[in-house]
Amino acid sequence: VIDQSDGFYKGHAEKSSRSMMNVTFNLTSEELENRFLAEAKDQGFVGLGGHRSIGGCRASIYNA
């Protein structure tokens, strides 16, 4: 999805180094990322904020 999004999502890691369980990405603007995170939280998705030194978003895909 990231690579086929025409730049809407921007991956952090090189394609060959990406994790299947921790997907890191940015959206096209900080404003859009903040909106994405707020609306995701409203829908019950938490912890999607990226690492403090990189920013962006991180989706951890675990079945815990």
PyMOL Python script that loads the backbone (N, CA, C, O; Angstrom):
from pymol import cmd

cmd.read_pdbstr("""\
ATOM      1  N   VAL A   1       0.830  -1.196   0.000  1.00  0.00           N
ATOM      2  CA  VAL A   1       0.000   0.000   0.000  1.00  0.00           C
ATOM      3  C   VAL A   1       0.870   1.254   0.000  1.00  0.00           C
ATOM      4  O   VAL A   1       0.588   2.199  -0.736  1.00  0.00           O
ATOM      5  N   ILE A   2       1.916   1.274   0.809  1.00  0.00           N
ATOM      6  CA  ILE A   2       2.772   2.462   0.889  1.00  0.00           C
ATOM      7  C   ILE A   2       3.369   2.786  -0.477  1.00  0.00           C
ATOM      8  O   ILE A   2       3.323   3.933  -0.921  1.00  0.00           O
ATOM      9  N   ASP A   3       3.920   1.794  -1.130  1.00  0.00           N
ATOM     10  CA  ASP A   3       4.589   2.039  -2.408  1.00  0.00           C
ATOM     11  C   ASP A   3       3.622   2.340  -3.555  1.00  0.00           C
ATOM     12  O   ASP A   3       4.024   2.923  -4.561  1.00  0.00           O
ATOM     13  N   GLN A   4       2.372   1.954  -3.418  1.00  0.00           N
ATOM     14  CA  GLN A   4       1.384   2.200  -4.468  1.00  0.00           C
ATOM     15  C   GLN A   4       0.477   3.394  -4.153  1.00  0.00           C
ATOM     16  O   GLN A   4      -0.570   3.546  -4.783  1.00  0.00           O
ATOM     17  N   SER A   5       0.855   4.237  -3.197  1.00  0.00           N
ATOM     18  CA  SER A   5      -0.016   5.332  -2.758  1.00  0.00           C
ATOM     19  C   SER A   5       0.258   6.657  -3.475  1.00  0.00           C
ATOM     20  O   SER A   5      -0.289   7.691  -3.090  1.00  0.00           O
ATOM     21  N   ASP A   6       1.084   6.636  -4.494  1.00  0.00           N
ATOM     22  CA  ASP A   6       1.432   7.867  -5.233  1.00  0.00           C
ATOM     23  C   ASP A   6       1.949   8.967  -4.322  1.00  0.00           C
ATOM     24  O   ASP A   6       1.669  10.145  -4.544  1.00  0.00           O
ATOM     25  N   GLY A   7       2.707   8.584  -3.291  1.00  0.00           N
ATOM     26  CA  GLY A   7       3.317   9.558  -2.401  1.00  0.00           C
ATOM     27  C   GLY A   7       2.467   9.984  -1.218  1.00  0.00           C
ATOM     28  O   GLY A   7       2.934  10.751  -0.376  1.00  0.00           O
ATOM     29  N   PHE A   8       1.209   9.496  -1.128  1.00  0.00           N
ATOM     30  CA  PHE A   8       0.359   9.851   0.015  1.00  0.00           C
ATOM     31  C   PHE A   8       0.977   9.331   1.307  1.00  0.00           C
ATOM     32  O   PHE A   8       1.033  10.043   2.310  1.00  0.00           O
ATOM     33  N   TYR A   9       1.443   8.070   1.273  1.00  0.00           N
ATOM     34  CA  TYR A   9       2.215   7.497   2.375  1.00  0.00           C
ATOM     35  C   TYR A   9       3.670   7.456   1.943  1.00  0.00           C
ATOM     36  O   TYR A   9       3.968   7.141   0.791  1.00  0.00           O
ATOM     37  N   LYS A  10       4.578   7.773   2.859  1.00  0.00           N
ATOM     38  CA  LYS A  10       6.007   7.737   2.563  1.00  0.00           C
ATOM     39  C   LYS A  10       6.684   6.849   3.595  1.00  0.00           C
ATOM     40  O   LYS A  10       6.702   7.174   4.782  1.00  0.00           O
ATOM     41  N   GLY A  11       7.241   5.729   3.145  1.00  0.00           N
ATOM     42  CA  GLY A  11       7.917   4.810   4.047  1.00  0.00           C
ATOM     43  C   GLY A  11       9.249   5.360   4.513  1.00  0.00           C
ATOM     44  O   GLY A  11       9.911   6.102   3.787  1.00  0.00           O
ATOM     45  N   HIS A  12       9.646   4.995   5.733  1.00  0.00           N
ATOM     46  CA  HIS A  12      10.938   5.428   6.282  1.00  0.00           C
ATOM     47  C   HIS A  12      12.073   4.525   5.818  1.00  0.00           C
ATOM     48  O   HIS A  12      13.121   4.999   5.381  1.00  0.00           O
ATOM     49  N   ALA A  13      11.853   3.238   5.918  1.00  0.00           N
ATOM     50  CA  ALA A  13      12.926   2.263   5.698  1.00  0.00           C
ATOM     51  C   ALA A  13      13.039   1.882   4.224  1.00  0.00           C
ATOM     52  O   ALA A  13      12.077   1.972   3.461  1.00  0.00           O
ATOM     53  N   GLU A  14      14.231   1.458   3.852  1.00  0.00           N
ATOM     54  CA  GLU A  14      14.422   0.885   2.523  1.00  0.00           C
ATOM     55  C   GLU A  14      13.498  -0.325   2.392  1.00  0.00           C
ATOM     56  O   GLU A  14      13.282  -1.049   3.363  1.00  0.00           O
ATOM     57  N   LYS A  15      12.962  -0.541   1.215  1.00  0.00           N
ATOM     58  CA  LYS A  15      11.996  -1.619   1.000  1.00  0.00           C
ATOM     59  C   LYS A  15      12.523  -2.972   1.484  1.00  0.00           C
ATOM     60  O   LYS A  15      11.779  -3.740   2.093  1.00  0.00           O
ATOM     61  N   SER A  16      13.781  -3.266   1.224  1.00  0.00           N
ATOM     62  CA  SER A  16      14.349  -4.564   1.612  1.00  0.00           C
ATOM     63  C   SER A  16      14.571  -4.695   3.120  1.00  0.00           C
ATOM     64  O   SER A  16      14.810  -5.796   3.614  1.00  0.00           O
ATOM     65  N   SER A  17      14.495  -3.583   3.852  1.00  0.00           N
ATOM     66  CA  SER A  17      14.739  -3.603   5.299  1.00  0.00           C
ATOM     67  C   SER A  17      13.472  -3.401   6.124  1.00  0.00           C
ATOM     68  O   SER A  17      13.551  -3.321   7.350  1.00  0.00           O
ATOM     69  N   ARG A  18      12.332  -3.317   5.498  1.00  0.00           N
ATOM     70  CA  ARG A  18      11.082  -3.041   6.207  1.00  0.00           C
ATOM     71  C   ARG A  18      10.622  -4.227   7.037  1.00  0.00           C
ATOM     72  O   ARG A  18      10.762  -5.383   6.638  1.00  0.00           O
ATOM     73  N   SER A  19      10.079  -3.916   8.180  1.00  0.00           N
ATOM     74  CA  SER A  19       9.497  -4.924   9.054  1.00  0.00           C
ATOM     75  C   SER A  19       8.077  -5.234   8.599  1.00  0.00           C
ATOM     76  O   SER A  19       7.353  -4.335   8.172  1.00  0.00           O
ATOM     77  N   MET A  20       7.678  -6.492   8.687  1.00  0.00           N
ATOM     78  CA  MET A  20       6.300  -6.876   8.388  1.00  0.00           C
ATOM     79  C   MET A  20       5.390  -6.611   9.585  1.00  0.00           C
ATOM     80  O   MET A  20       4.167  -6.586   9.442  1.00  0.00           O
ATOM     81  N   MET A  21       5.980  -6.412  10.762  1.00  0.00           N
ATOM     82  CA  MET A  21       5.198  -6.250  11.985  1.00  0.00           C
ATOM     83  C   MET A  21       5.153  -4.815  12.489  1.00  0.00           C
ATOM     84  O   MET A  21       4.242  -4.471  13.242  1.00  0.00           O
ATOM     85  N   ASN A  22       6.088  -3.974  12.106  1.00  0.00           N
ATOM     86  CA  ASN A  22       6.112  -2.565  12.500  1.00  0.00           C
ATOM     87  C   ASN A  22       6.256  -1.717  11.240  1.00  0.00           C
ATOM     88  O   ASN A  22       7.346  -1.588  10.683  1.00  0.00           O
ATOM     89  N   VAL A  23       5.153  -1.150  10.807  1.00  0.00           N
ATOM     90  CA  VAL A  23       5.118  -0.389   9.564  1.00  0.00           C
ATOM     91  C   VAL A  23       5.272   1.094   9.900  1.00  0.00           C
ATOM     92  O   VAL A  23       4.414   1.675  10.564  1.00  0.00           O
ATOM     93  N   THR A  24       6.361   1.700   9.443  1.00  0.00           N
ATOM     94  CA  THR A  24       6.619   3.114   9.720  1.00  0.00           C
ATOM     95  C   THR A  24       6.390   3.932   8.457  1.00  0.00           C
ATOM     96  O   THR A  24       6.762   3.526   7.356  1.00  0.00           O
ATOM     97  N   PHE A  25       5.767   5.093   8.641  1.00  0.00           N
ATOM     98  CA  PHE A  25       5.446   5.916   7.478  1.00  0.00           C
ATOM     99  C   PHE A  25       5.123   7.343   7.897  1.00  0.00           C
ATOM    100  O   PHE A  25       4.833   7.628   9.059  1.00  0.00           O
ATOM    101  N   ASN A  26       5.183   8.218   6.919  1.00  0.00           N
ATOM    102  CA  ASN A  26       4.720   9.599   7.059  1.00  0.00           C
ATOM    103  C   ASN A  26       3.569   9.804   6.091  1.00  0.00           C
ATOM    104  O   ASN A  26       3.431   9.080   5.105  1.00  0.00           O
ATOM    105  N   LEU A  27       2.745  10.798   6.387  1.00  0.00           N
ATOM    106  CA  LEU A  27       1.737  11.259   5.438  1.00  0.00           C
ATOM    107  C   LEU A  27       2.286  12.512   4.764  1.00  0.00           C
ATOM    108  O   LEU A  27       3.415  12.915   5.045  1.00  0.00           O
ATOM    109  N   THR A  28       1.523  13.124   3.895  1.00  0.00           N
ATOM    110  CA  THR A  28       2.039  14.223   3.087  1.00  0.00           C
ATOM    111  C   THR A  28       2.294  15.507   3.860  1.00  0.00           C
ATOM    112  O   THR A  28       2.992  16.392   3.364  1.00  0.00           O
ATOM    113  N   SER A  29       1.738  15.630   5.075  1.00  0.00           N
ATOM    114  CA  SER A  29       1.987  16.821   5.884  1.00  0.00           C
ATOM    115  C   SER A  29       1.830  16.483   7.362  1.00  0.00           C
ATOM    116  O   SER A  29       1.170  15.507   7.719  1.00  0.00           O
ATOM    117  N   GLU A  30       2.437  17.291   8.209  1.00  0.00           N
ATOM    118  CA  GLU A  30       2.309  17.096   9.652  1.00  0.00           C
ATOM    119  C   GLU A  30       0.854  17.282  10.082  1.00  0.00           C
ATOM    120  O   GLU A  30       0.367  16.573  10.962  1.00  0.00           O
ATOM    121  N   GLU A  31       0.172  18.226   9.464  1.00  0.00           N
ATOM    122  CA  GLU A  31      -1.245  18.463   9.774  1.00  0.00           C
ATOM    123  C   GLU A  31      -2.080  17.213   9.486  1.00  0.00           C
ATOM    124  O   GLU A  31      -2.934  16.837  10.289  1.00  0.00           O
ATOM    125  N   LEU A  32      -1.837  16.580   8.360  1.00  0.00           N
ATOM    126  CA  LEU A  32      -2.570  15.373   7.995  1.00  0.00           C
ATOM    127  C   LEU A  32      -2.222  14.218   8.933  1.00  0.00           C
ATOM    128  O   LEU A  32      -3.100  13.438   9.300  1.00  0.00           O
ATOM    129  N   GLU A  33      -0.955  14.101   9.323  1.00  0.00           N
ATOM    130  CA  GLU A  33      -0.566  13.065  10.285  1.00  0.00           C
ATOM    131  C   GLU A  33      -1.294  13.259  11.608  1.00  0.00           C
ATOM    132  O   GLU A  33      -1.793  12.295  12.188  1.00  0.00           O
ATOM    133  N   ASN A  34      -1.358  14.498  12.089  1.00  0.00           N
ATOM    134  CA  ASN A  34      -2.054  14.770  13.346  1.00  0.00           C
ATOM    135  C   ASN A  34      -3.534  14.428  13.241  1.00  0.00           C
ATOM    136  O   ASN A  34      -4.116  13.878  14.176  1.00  0.00           O
ATOM    137  N   ARG A  35      -4.135  14.749  12.117  1.00  0.00           N
ATOM    138  CA  ARG A  35      -5.553  14.407  11.907  1.00  0.00           C
ATOM    139  C   ARG A  35      -5.732  12.895  11.859  1.00  0.00           C
ATOM    140  O   ARG A  35      -6.655  12.359  12.471  1.00  0.00           O
ATOM    141  N   PHE A  36      -4.852  12.205  11.131  1.00  0.00           N
ATOM    142  CA  PHE A  36      -4.893  10.746  11.044  1.00  0.00           C
ATOM    143  C   PHE A  36      -4.809  10.125  12.432  1.00  0.00           C
ATOM    144  O   PHE A  36      -5.603   9.248  12.771  1.00  0.00           O
ATOM    145  N   LEU A  37      -3.846  10.578  13.237  1.00  0.00           N
ATOM    146  CA  LEU A  37      -3.661  10.021  14.574  1.00  0.00           C
ATOM    147  C   LEU A  37      -4.866  10.298  15.467  1.00  0.00           C
ATOM    148  O   LEU A  37      -5.277   9.424  16.229  1.00  0.00           O
ATOM    149  N   ALA A  38      -5.437  11.494  15.387  1.00  0.00           N
ATOM    150  CA  ALA A  38      -6.602  11.843  16.204  1.00  0.00           C
ATOM    151  C   ALA A  38      -7.823  11.012  15.806  1.00  0.00           C
ATOM    152  O   ALA A  38      -8.536  10.499  16.668  1.00  0.00           O
ATOM    153  N   GLU A  39      -8.061  10.881  14.513  1.00  0.00           N
ATOM    154  CA  GLU A  39      -9.216  10.114  14.056  1.00  0.00           C
ATOM    155  C   GLU A  39      -9.036   8.625  14.323  1.00  0.00           C
ATOM    156  O   GLU A  39     -10.004   7.930  14.632  1.00  0.00           O
ATOM    157  N   ALA A  40      -7.811   8.131  14.206  1.00  0.00           N
ATOM    158  CA  ALA A  40      -7.545   6.732  14.536  1.00  0.00           C
ATOM    159  C   ALA A  40      -7.825   6.481  16.016  1.00  0.00           C
ATOM    160  O   ALA A  40      -8.426   5.467  16.373  1.00  0.00           O
ATOM    161  N   LYS A  41      -7.394   7.396  16.872  1.00  0.00           N
ATOM    162  CA  LYS A  41      -7.642   7.268  18.314  1.00  0.00           C
ATOM    163  C   LYS A  41      -9.138   7.260  18.601  1.00  0.00           C
ATOM    164  O   LYS A  41      -9.603   6.484  19.436  1.00  0.00           O
ATOM    165  N   ASP A  42      -9.893   8.112  17.920  1.00  0.00           N
ATOM    166  CA  ASP A  42     -11.350   8.143  18.086  1.00  0.00           C
ATOM    167  C   ASP A  42     -11.990   6.804  17.726  1.00  0.00           C
ATOM    168  O   ASP A  42     -13.052   6.461  18.244  1.00  0.00           O
ATOM    169  N   GLN A  43     -11.341   6.050  16.839  1.00  0.00           N
ATOM    170  CA  GLN A  43     -11.847   4.745  16.419  1.00  0.00           C
ATOM    171  C   GLN A  43     -11.263   3.596  17.240  1.00  0.00           C
ATOM    172  O   GLN A  43     -11.517   2.429  16.939  1.00  0.00           O
ATOM    173  N   GLY A  44     -10.476   3.919  18.283  1.00  0.00           N
ATOM    174  CA  GLY A  44      -9.936   2.891  19.169  1.00  0.00           C
ATOM    175  C   GLY A  44      -8.532   2.419  18.843  1.00  0.00           C
ATOM    176  O   GLY A  44      -8.036   1.483  19.469  1.00  0.00           O
ATOM    177  N   PHE A  45      -7.884   3.049  17.873  1.00  0.00           N
ATOM    178  CA  PHE A  45      -6.507   2.691  17.537  1.00  0.00           C
ATOM    179  C   PHE A  45      -5.568   3.603  18.320  1.00  0.00           C
ATOM    180  O   PHE A  45      -5.618   4.825  18.173  1.00  0.00           O
ATOM    181  N   VAL A  46      -4.719   3.015  19.146  1.00  0.00           N
ATOM    182  CA  VAL A  46      -3.806   3.805  19.974  1.00  0.00           C
ATOM    183  C   VAL A  46      -2.365   3.396  19.690  1.00  0.00           C
ATOM    184  O   VAL A  46      -2.108   2.320  19.149  1.00  0.00           O
ATOM    185  N   GLY A  47      -1.433   4.263  20.060  1.00  0.00           N
ATOM    186  CA  GLY A  47      -0.019   3.941  19.903  1.00  0.00           C
ATOM    187  C   GLY A  47       0.482   4.003  18.478  1.00  0.00           C
ATOM    188  O   GLY A  47       1.461   3.335  18.145  1.00  0.00           O
ATOM    189  N   LEU A  48      -0.165   4.789  17.623  1.00  0.00           N
ATOM    190  CA  LEU A  48       0.247   4.873  16.221  1.00  0.00           C
ATOM    191  C   LEU A  48       1.277   5.962  15.955  1.00  0.00           C
ATOM    192  O   LEU A  48       1.775   6.087  14.836  1.00  0.00           O
ATOM    193  N   GLY A  49       1.595   6.744  16.969  1.00  0.00           N
ATOM    194  CA  GLY A  49       2.604   7.786  16.796  1.00  0.00           C
ATOM    195  C   GLY A  49       3.973   7.180  16.557  1.00  0.00           C
ATOM    196  O   GLY A  49       4.313   6.152  17.144  1.00  0.00           O
ATOM    197  N   GLY A  50       4.743   7.799  15.717  1.00  0.00           N
ATOM    198  CA  GLY A  50       6.079   7.303  15.405  1.00  0.00           C
ATOM    199  C   GLY A  50       7.074   7.540  16.525  1.00  0.00           C
ATOM    200  O   GLY A  50       6.738   8.122  17.557  1.00  0.00           O
ATOM    201  N   HIS A  51       8.285   7.090  16.316  1.00  0.00           N
ATOM    202  CA  HIS A  51       9.360   7.257  17.294  1.00  0.00           C
ATOM    203  C   HIS A  51       9.674   8.734  17.474  1.00  0.00           C
ATOM    204  O   HIS A  51       9.605   9.508  16.520  1.00  0.00           O
ATOM    205  N   ARG A  52      10.017   9.123  18.689  1.00  0.00           N
ATOM    206  CA  ARG A  52      10.235  10.550  18.988  1.00  0.00           C
ATOM    207  C   ARG A  52      11.362  11.177  18.170  1.00  0.00           C
ATOM    208  O   ARG A  52      11.342  12.385  17.937  1.00  0.00           O
ATOM    209  N   SER A  53      12.337  10.393  17.729  1.00  0.00           N
ATOM    210  CA  SER A  53      13.433  10.979  16.952  1.00  0.00           C
ATOM    211  C   SER A  53      13.143  11.018  15.449  1.00  0.00           C
ATOM    212  O   SER A  53      13.810  11.744  14.712  1.00  0.00           O
ATOM    213  N   ILE A  54      12.162  10.250  14.992  1.00  0.00           N
ATOM    214  CA  ILE A  54      11.845  10.188  13.564  1.00  0.00           C
ATOM    215  C   ILE A  54      10.495  10.831  13.265  1.00  0.00           C
ATOM    216  O   ILE A  54      10.311  11.447  12.215  1.00  0.00           O
ATOM    217  N   GLY A  55       9.560  10.683  14.189  1.00  0.00           N
ATOM    218  CA  GLY A  55       8.216  11.210  13.976  1.00  0.00           C
ATOM    219  C   GLY A  55       7.404  10.318  13.065  1.00  0.00           C
ATOM    220  O   GLY A  55       7.683   9.127  12.933  1.00  0.00           O
ATOM    221  N   GLY A  56       6.406  10.894  12.441  1.00  0.00           N
ATOM    222  CA  GLY A  56       5.554  10.127  11.551  1.00  0.00           C
ATOM    223  C   GLY A  56       4.635   9.194  12.314  1.00  0.00           C
ATOM    224  O   GLY A  56       4.211   9.491  13.431  1.00  0.00           O
ATOM    225  N   CYS A  57       4.335   8.067  11.699  1.00  0.00           N
ATOM    226  CA  CYS A  57       3.412   7.088  12.261  1.00  0.00           C
ATOM    227  C   CYS A  57       4.065   5.714  12.249  1.00  0.00           C
ATOM    228  O   CYS A  57       4.953   5.428  11.446  1.00  0.00           O
ATOM    229  N   ARG A  58       3.593   4.868  13.170  1.00  0.00           N
ATOM    230  CA  ARG A  58       4.074   3.486  13.209  1.00  0.00           C
ATOM    231  C   ARG A  58       2.911   2.596  13.593  1.00  0.00           C
ATOM    232  O   ARG A  58       2.313   2.766  14.656  1.00  0.00           O
ATOM    233  N   ALA A  59       2.594   1.654  12.736  1.00  0.00           N
ATOM    234  CA  ALA A  59       1.547   0.680  13.014  1.00  0.00           C
ATOM    235  C   ALA A  59       2.208  -0.642  13.364  1.00  0.00           C
ATOM    236  O   ALA A  59       2.886  -1.247  12.534  1.00  0.00           O
ATOM    237  N   SER A  60       2.006  -1.085  14.601  1.00  0.00           N
ATOM    238  CA  SER A  60       2.516  -2.386  15.034  1.00  0.00           C
ATOM    239  C   SER A  60       1.405  -3.407  14.836  1.00  0.00           C
ATOM    240  O   SER A  60       0.306  -3.255  15.372  1.00  0.00           O
ATOM    241  N   ILE A  61       1.695  -4.434  14.074  1.00  0.00           N
ATOM    242  CA  ILE A  61       0.680  -5.405  13.674  1.00  0.00           C
ATOM    243  C   ILE A  61       0.936  -6.712  14.418  1.00  0.00           C
ATOM    244  O   ILE A  61       1.544  -7.642  13.888  1.00  0.00           O
ATOM    245  N   TYR A  62       0.462  -6.757  15.648  1.00  0.00           N
ATOM    246  CA  TYR A  62       0.637  -7.933  16.496  1.00  0.00           C
ATOM    247  C   TYR A  62      -0.721  -8.462  16.892  1.00  0.00           C
ATOM    248  O   TYR A  62      -1.687  -7.703  16.976  1.00  0.00           O
ATOM    249  N   ASN A  63      -0.805  -9.738  17.132  1.00  0.00           N
ATOM    250  CA  ASN A  63      -2.016 -10.372  17.632  1.00  0.00           C
ATOM    251  C   ASN A  63      -1.739 -10.777  19.069  1.00  0.00           C
ATOM    252  O   ASN A  63      -1.410 -11.928  19.354  1.00  0.00           O
ATOM    253  N   ALA A  64      -1.879  -9.807  19.972  1.00  0.00           N
ATOM    254  CA  ALA A  64      -1.512 -10.052  21.368  1.00  0.00           C
ATOM    255  C   ALA A  64      -2.693 -10.439  22.206  1.00  0.00           C
ATOM    256  O   ALA A  64      -2.547 -10.679  23.405  1.00  0.00           O
TER     257      ALA A  64
END
""", "prot")
cmd.dss("prot")
cmd.show_as("cartoon", "prot")
cmd.util.cbc("prot")
cmd.orient("prot")
